[in-house]
Amino acid sequence: MLGWSVLTSSVAVMLVYFYQPPEETGLINLIPKIGVLGIVNAMSLIMISSRIWDAVIDPVIAWFSDRSKHKKGRRIVFMRWTLLPILIAGILLFVPATKFESMGNIWWLVFIQIIFNLFVSVYIIPYNAMLPELGHTSLEKLRLSTYQNFGFVLGWIIAAFGPGMFEYFRDELHVNPLRAFQFSIWINFFVAVIFMAITAFGINEKKYCIAHPAEGSLFKNLAPVLSNKSFLIYLVADFTYFISITTMGTGALYYVTVLLDLPESMATVMILVMVVGSWIWYPAVNWVAQRYSKKILIVMSLFAVSFLFLSIFYLGRFGLQHDMEAIILSALMSLPLALLGILPPVILAEITHLDSFKTKQNKEATYFAIRSLFIQFGQTLGIAVFTILIGIDNEHPTGKMLAQLFPNIPFEELGIRLSGVFGAGLCFVAAIIFMMFNEKKLNRGIVAMEKEMQIIQTID
């Protein structure tokens, strides 16, 4: 989890910033500002198009993993062979076709993103499928999810050093801004792949996982998963949340440099405050999750995040020192993000474990592949939404209308501030959707399953 968290977080935060940077960074805009209806721009279309292939290939990867009878395990073998391709594709992701604004950069970015996302999916889908297989009870799943989330947020910290390294290479070592940015992101990628390799070669899947390979065709494997009502409600809420959180993550450097007028390195400080704060909450989250409804905790967290995202619209205007605003916002985010990082994977692991017990076939990779696919679509839409908002043309009727609605906000800031409103609205919608989740039915099934498993173990 630590490795691919560094990898994906680095891309989420720095990709748009690299290809469509603010003027003050010294970087050159690499993507032409081609717009459709004055709203949809080239960068947003690039992000969306790169996921079309994922919609086809992710379920196929999951199907092969669920059916695998490899002697080393159904998951590990996929993870191991992707390491070098991920590193190479990641490096090339930040090597533009030209060092100036061009159509060539658009086509190159579409192509290399498809390749990069393919290899990342081949690693992440089998990895995620191991959670319900490694954790055999609800308590074990909760603890394992906590450890995974610890690694995930630690990956945020490591990824957050990217902007600081860029600033150091550019300002202290006087490296060309383009090369400085590449050095900083490539260092993160090397670190990420090292941690990913430790996981891929360190887990003895055959020893700790009980596997029942899935049978049947790809579509026969997908049908029962997509007909699981609990999973569908979970999926839609999760998808909506990830659009929101990615919109905010993509805007992080813009919030720091444009709205707060602080150096890029302040983004690292914000991540540190948020992550360390969430770690402090981990024991409390585990204690509360064992005693109270996970559903209610998730819904409350989504409402809290919605409120905090709305505050981004006013960032830099609270009358406080700007660095203090950044730290307070990060500290307040720590508790809901700790809850949302730990509890949803536990619920999904319980859904998949119960299904495997009922059907006697392990389809964990299919469940997690579909979730991964929707997360990727959510992340892509989040990036696309942010690029649309910052790319609105002030000469187009849409831009003119927004300028009239918010006359006191400089137009170059308006799209950035509106991203907070958009993110807040989506988190609110995610909370409403998840309120429809039938947690009591799931819990009854889990209790019955664990009792039956105890009887079987006693007989054996």
C-alpha positions in Angstrom: 0.0 0.0 0.0 2.8 2.4 0.8 4.5 2.0 -2.5 1.5 2.4 -4.8 0.2 5.2 -2.6 3.4 7.2 -3.3 3.1 6.4 -7.0 -0.6 7.3 -7.5 -0.5 10.3 -5.1 2.5 11.8 -6.9 0.7 11.5 -10.2 -2.6 12.9 -8.8 -1.0 16.0 -7.3 1.7 16.8 -9.9 0.5 15.7 -13.4 -1.8 18.6 -14.2 0.6 21.0 -12.4 3.4 19.8 -14.8 1.4 20.1 -18.0 -0.7 23.1 -17.2 1.3 25.1 -14.5 0.6 28.5 -13.0 2.8 31.2 -14.5 4.9 31.8 -11.4 6.4 28.3 -11.4 8.7 29.0 -14.3 7.3 25.9 -16.1 6.0 26.2 -19.6 2.4 25.3 -20.5 2.7 22.1 -22.6 -1.0 21.4 -23.5 -2.8 23.7 -26.0 -5.8 25.5 -24.5 -8.3 23.9 -26.9 -11.8 24.3 -25.6 -15.2 22.9 -26.3 -18.2 25.2 -25.6 -15.7 27.3 -23.5 -15.8 24.7 -20.7 -14.3 21.3 -21.6 -10.6 21.7 -22.4 -7.9 19.4 -23.9 -6.5 18.4 -20.5 -9.8 17.2 -19.2 -10.5 15.2 -22.4 -7.0 13.6 -22.1 -7.8 12.4 -18.6 -11.2 11.0 -19.5 -9.9 9.2 -22.7 -7.1 7.5 -20.8 -9.7 5.6 -18.7 -11.7 4.2 -21.6 -9.2 1.4 -21.9 -9.4 0.7 -18.2 -13.1 0.1 -18.5 -12.3 -2.9 -20.7 -9.1 -4.2 -19.2 -9.6 -4.0 -15.5 -12.4 -6.7 -15.3 -10.2 -8.9 -17.5 -7.2 -8.5 -15.2 -9.5 -9.4 -12.2 -10.9 -12.5 -14.1 -7.4 -13.8 -14.8 -6.4 -13.3 -11.2 -9.5 -14.9 -9.7 -9.0 -17.9 -12.0 -5.3 -18.3 -11.6 -3.9 -21.5 -10.2 -0.3 -20.4 -10.2 2.0 -22.3 -7.8 3.0 -19.0 -6.1 -0.5 -17.7 -5.7 -3.3 -16.0 -7.6 -2.2 -12.4 -6.8 1.5 -12.2 -6.2 2.7 -13.3 -9.6 0.8 -10.5 -11.3 2.2 -7.9 -8.9 5.8 -9.0 -9.4 6.1 -8.7 -13.2 4.6 -5.2 -13.4 7.3 -3.5 -11.3 9.7 -2.6 -14.0 7.0 -1.6 -16.6 5.4 0.7 -14.0 8.7 2.5 -13.3 9.5 3.0 -17.0 6.0 4.1 -17.9 5.9 6.5 -14.9 9.2 8.1 -16.0 7.9 8.6 -19.5 4.7 10.1 -18.2 6.7 13.2 -17.3 8.7 13.3 -20.5 6.6 15.4 -22.9 6.9 14.8 -26.7 8.0 18.5 -27.0 9.2 21.0 -24.5 6.6 23.6 -25.7 2.9 23.7 -26.2 1.9 21.3 -28.9 -0.6 18.8 -30.2 2.1 16.2 -30.0 2.0 16.4 -26.2 -1.7 15.7 -26.2 -1.4 12.5 -28.2 1.7 11.4 -26.2 0.0 12.0 -22.9 -3.1 10.0 -24.0 -0.9 7.1 -25.1 1.5 6.9 -22.1 -1.3 7.3 -19.6 -3.0 4.2 -21.0 0.2 2.2 -20.7 0.9 3.5 -17.2 -2.6 2.9 -15.9 -2.6 -0.6 -17.4 0.5 -1.7 -15.5 -0.7 0.0 -12.3 -4.0 -1.8 -12.5 -2.3 -5.2 -12.9 -0.5 -4.5 -9.6 -3.3 -2.9 -7.6 -6.2 -5.1 -8.5 -4.6 -8.4 -7.2 -3.1 -6.5 -4.2 -6.5 -5.2 -3.1 -8.1 -8.7 -3.6 -5.8 -10.1 -0.9 -7.4 -8.0 1.9 -10.4 -10.3 2.5 -8.2 -13.3 1.9 -5.6 -12.3 4.5 -8.2 -11.1 7.1 -10.4 -14.0 8.1 -12.6 -12.2 10.7 -14.2 -8.8 10.8 -11.7 -7.8 13.5 -8.7 -9.0 11.5 -10.0 -7.0 8.5 -10.4 -3.9 10.6 -6.8 -4.2 11.8 -5.4 -5.0 8.4 -7.3 -2.1 6.9 -5.8 0.2 9.6 -2.3 -0.9 8.7 -3.0 -0.5 5.0 -4.4 3.0 5.6 -1.3 3.8 7.7 0.8 2.9 4.6 -1.4 4.8 2.3 -1.2 8.1 4.2 2.5 7.6 4.7 2.7 7.4 1.0 0.9 10.8 0.9 3.8 12.2 3.0 6.5 10.8 0.7 4.6 12.0 -2.4 4.2 15.5 -0.7 7.9 15.9 -0.8 7.7 16.2 -4.6 6.8 19.9 -4.6 9.4 20.7 -2.0 12.1 18.8 -4.0 11.0 20.7 -7.1 11.4 24.0 -5.3 14.9 22.9 -4.0 16.2 21.8 -7.4 14.9 24.9 -9.1 15.7 27.6 -6.5 18.8 26.2 -4.6 20.5 24.2 -7.3 19.3 26.4 -10.1 18.2 23.5 -12.2 16.0 24.2 -15.2 12.4 24.2 -14.0 11.3 21.4 -16.3 14.2 19.2 -15.4 13.8 20.1 -11.7 10.2 18.9 -11.8 11.2 15.7 -13.5 13.9 14.9 -11.0 11.5 15.4 -8.1 8.8 13.1 -9.5 11.2 10.5 -10.7 12.8 10.2 -7.2 9.3 9.6 -5.9 8.7 6.9 -8.5 11.9 5.0 -7.6 11.0 5.1 -3.9 7.5 3.9 -4.8 8.6 0.9 -6.8 11.1 -0.2 -4.1 8.3 -0.4 -1.6 6.0 -2.1 -4.1 8.7 -4.7 -4.7 9.0 -5.4 -0.9 5.3 -6.2 -0.8 5.3 -8.3 -4.0 8.3 -10.4 -2.9 7.6 -10.3 0.9 4.2 -11.9 1.2 3.8 -15.7 1.2 0.4 -15.8 -0.4 0.2 -19.6 -0.3 0.7 -19.7 3.4 -1.8 -17.0 4.5 -4.5 -17.0 1.8 -7.2 -19.7 1.3 -8.0 -19.7 -2.4 -11.0 -21.1 -4.2 -10.3 -20.1 -7.9 -13.4 -18.8 -9.7 -14.9 -20.8 -12.5 -16.9 -19.8 -15.6 -16.6 -17.1 -18.2 -15.7 -13.4 -17.6 -19.4 -12.3 -18.0 -20.6 -15.1 -15.7 -18.1 -13.9 -13.1 -19.2 -10.3 -13.4 -23.0 -10.8 -13.3 -23.4 -11.9 -9.6 -21.0 -9.2 -8.5 -22.9 -6.4 -10.3 -26.3 -7.8 -9.0 -25.1 -7.4 -5.3 -27.2 -4.5 -4.1 -25.0 -3.8 -1.1 -22.0 -3.6 -3.3 -23.7 -1.3 -5.8 -24.7 1.2 -3.2 -21.2 1.1 -1.7 -19.8 1.5 -5.2 -21.8 4.6 -6.2 -21.1 6.4 -2.9 -17.4 5.5 -3.2 -17.2 6.7 -6.8 -18.8 10.0 -5.9 -16.5 10.5 -3.0 -13.4 9.9 -5.1 -14.5 12.5 -7.7 -14.6 14.9 -4.8 -11.4 14.0 -3.1 -9.4 13.9 -6.3 -10.7 17.3 -7.4 -9.3 18.7 -4.1 -6.1 16.7 -4.4 -5.5 18.0 -7.9 -6.0 21.5 -6.7 -3.8 21.3 -3.6 -0.8 23.0 -5.1 -3.0 25.7 -6.6 -4.7 26.3 -3.2 -1.2 26.8 -1.7 0.4 28.9 -4.4 -2.5 30.9 -5.8 -5.1 31.3 -3.0 -2.7 31.4 -0.1 0.3 32.9 -1.9 2.6 30.4 -0.2 5.6 28.4 -1.6 5.0 24.9 -3.0 6.8 23.4 0.0 3.8 24.4 2.2 1.9 21.6 0.5 4.3 19.2 2.2 3.6 20.8 5.6 -0.1 20.5 5.1 0.2 16.8 4.2 2.4 16.2 7.2 -0.1 17.9 9.6 -3.1 16.0 8.1 -1.3 12.6 8.0 0.2 12.8 11.5 -3.1 14.0 12.8 -4.9 11.0 11.2 -2.4 8.6 12.8 -3.1 10.0 16.2 -6.8 9.2 15.6 -6.2 5.6 14.5 -6.6 3.9 18.0 -9.8 5.9 18.5 -11.1 4.9 15.1 -10.4 1.2 15.8 -12.1 1.4 19.2 -15.2 3.2 17.9 -15.5 1.0 14.8 -15.7 -2.1 17.0 -18.6 -0.7 19.0 -20.6 1.6 16.8 -22.1 1.5 13.3 -19.5 1.8 10.5 -22.2 3.2 8.3 -23.0 6.1 10.6 -19.3 6.9 11.1 -18.8 7.0 7.3 -21.8 9.2 6.7 -20.8 11.6 9.5 -17.3 11.8 8.0 -18.6 12.6 4.5 -20.7 15.4 5.9 -17.7 16.8 7.8 -15.4 16.6 4.7 -18.2 18.3 2.7 -18.2 21.3 5.1 -14.4 21.5 5.1 -14.2 21.4 1.3 -16.7 24.3 1.1 -14.3 26.4 3.2 -11.8 26.3 0.3 -14.0 28.8 -1.5 -13.0 31.3 1.2 -9.4 30.3 1.6 -7.1 33.2 2.0 -10.0 35.4 3.1 -10.5 34.3 6.7 -8.5 37.2 8.2 -5.8 34.8 9.5 -2.2 34.4 8.5 -2.2 32.2 5.4 0.1 29.6 6.7 -2.2 29.3 9.8 -5.2 28.8 7.5 -3.4 26.0 5.8 -2.5 24.2 9.0 -5.9 24.6 10.6 -7.6 23.1 7.5 -5.2 20.2 7.4 -5.7 19.5 11.1 -9.5 19.5 10.8 -9.3 17.1 7.9 -7.3 14.5 9.8 -10.2 12.8 11.7 -12.7 12.3 8.9 -9.9 11.2 6.5 -8.8 8.6 9.1 -12.3 7.2 9.3 -12.8 7.3 5.5 -9.4 5.6 4.9 -10.0 2.7 7.3 -13.7 1.9 7.4 -14.9 1.6 3.7 -12.3 -1.1 2.8 -13.4 -3.1 5.8 -17.0 -3.0 4.6 -16.0 -4.0 1.1 -13.9 -6.9 2.5 -16.9 -8.1 4.5 -19.1 -7.9 1.4 -16.7 -10.0 -0.7 -15.9 -12.4 2.1 -19.6 -13.1 2.7 -20.2 -13.6 -1.0 -17.2 -16.0 -1.3 -18.6 -18.0 1.7 -22.1 -18.3 0.1 -20.9 -19.1 -3.4 -17.8 -21.2 -2.5 -15.9 -19.2 -5.1 -13.4 -16.4 -4.4 -14.2 -13.4 -6.6 -12.4 -10.8 -4.5 -10.3 -9.5 -7.5 -13.5 -9.0 -9.5 -15.1 -6.9 -6.7 -11.9 -4.9 -6.1 -11.3 -4.5 -9.8 -14.8 -3.0 -10.3 -14.2 -0.8 -7.3 -10.7 0.1 -8.6 -12.2 0.9 -12.0 -14.8 3.2 -10.5 -12.1 4.8 -8.3 -10.0 5.5 -11.4 -13.0 6.9 -13.2 -13.7 9.0 -10.1 -10.1 10.2 -10.0 -10.1 11.0 -13.7 -13.4 12.9 -13.5 -12.0 14.8 -10.5 -8.9 15.8 -12.4 -11.0 16.6 -15.4 -13.4 18.7 -13.3 -10.5 20.7 -11.9 -8.9 21.3 -15.3 -12.3 22.4 -16.7 -12.8 24.9 -13.8 -9.3 26.4 -14.1 -9.6 26.5 -17.9 -12.9 28.4 -18.3 -12.5 31.1 -20.9 -13.4 34.5 -19.6 -14.4 35.6 -23.1 -17.0 32.8 -23.4 -20.6 33.3 -22.2 -20.0 30.8 -19.4 -17.0 32.6 -18.2 -18.7 36.0 -18.5 -21.7 34.7 -16.5 -19.4 33.4 -13.7 -17.5 36.7 -13.6 -20.8 38.5 -13.1 -22.0 36.1 -10.4 -18.7 36.6 -8.5 -17.5 40.1 -9.3 -15.3 40.4 -6.2 -13.2 37.4 -7.1 -10.3 37.7 -9.6 -11.2 35.5 -12.6 -7.8 33.6 -12.4 -8.8 32.5 -8.9 -12.5 31.8 -9.6 -12.2 28.3 -11.0 -9.9 27.3 -8.2 -12.3 28.5 -5.6 -15.3 26.9 -7.3 -13.6 23.5 -7.1 -14.1 23.6 -3.3 -17.9 24.2 -3.8 -18.0 21.3 -6.4 -16.1 19.0 -4.0 -18.3 19.9 -1.1 -21.4 19.1 -3.1 -20.2 15.7 -4.2 -19.2 14.7 -0.7 -22.7 15.7 0.5 -24.2 13.5 -2.3 -22.0 10.6 -1.3 -23.2 10.8 2.3 -26.8 10.8 1.2 -26.2 7.7 -1.1 -24.4 5.8 1.6 -27.3 6.3 4.0 -29.2 3.8 1.8 -26.6 1.0 2.6 -28.2 -1.9 4.6 -25.5 -2.5 7.2 -27.8 -4.6 9.4 -28.3 -7.1 6.7 -24.6 -7.4 6.1 -23.9 -7.7 9.8 -26.4 -10.6 10.2 -24.8 -12.4 7.3 -21.3 -11.9 8.8 -22.4 -13.2 12.2 -24.0 -16.3 10.6 -20.9 -16.9 8.5 -18.5 -16.7 11.4 -20.6 -19.1 13.5 -20.7 -21.6 10.7 -17.0 -21.3 10.2 -16.4 -21.9 13.9 -18.6 -25.1 13.8 -16.6 -26.3 10.7 -13.3 -25.7 12.5 -14.5 -27.5 15.6 -15.6 -30.6 13.6 -12.2 -30.6 11.8 
